[in-house]
Amino acid sequence: MKAPTDLWIYQELIVELKPDFIIECGTYNGGSALYLASICEWVKKGNIITIDINPCETTHPRITKIVDSEGSTSQRVIKRVKEIVANSSCLVILDSTHRKEHVLKEMEYYSPFVPVGGYMIVEDTSLGGNPILHSWGNGPMDAVKEFVKKGSFMIDKSKEKFLLTLHPSGFLRRVQ
């Protein structure tokens, strides 16, 4: 359920950054976790931590699943992620509940895991009329606009080089 052009950018980021961990909020059926794990396998570095409220059957030696009924913003989940990643470099992908308040919480909780020069990707910023589903209301794009005002992350439009993305303005590079 991803645009091939976005997956290509993910592949480029993994090859370039070689993160120790990729934290994925929103597992669904586990397809993207498996894709990410396969790229990590190819570069011989990285593991996936995928978080959801529902279990999925996808398995791979590089995938650690965290299932919690309160979701990715549960303090239990944040504590568990901290235990796993310690001081490792992380790439963060936010793809769970696509409402502004939730995405903003995820951005606050997960941004500390991203090193300077690393990325946090906010998926589905296209919702809420950006340009699709005008009726969605405040969503990921609204969270991004508010979050980047703090100055630690900047929108990296170079990651939209294929012109087709479901995450316009959603590729955020940590600058400080």
Secondary structure, DSSP 8 states (H G I E B T S, - for coil): ---HHHHHHHHHHHHHH--SEEEEE--TTSHHHHHHHHHHHHHT--EEEEEESS------TTEEEEE-TT-TT-HHHHHHHHHHHTT--EEEEE-S--SHHHHHHHHHHHGGGS-TT-EEEETTTTTTTSSS-GGG-S-HHHHHHHHHTTSSEEE-GGGGTTS--S-TT-EEEE--
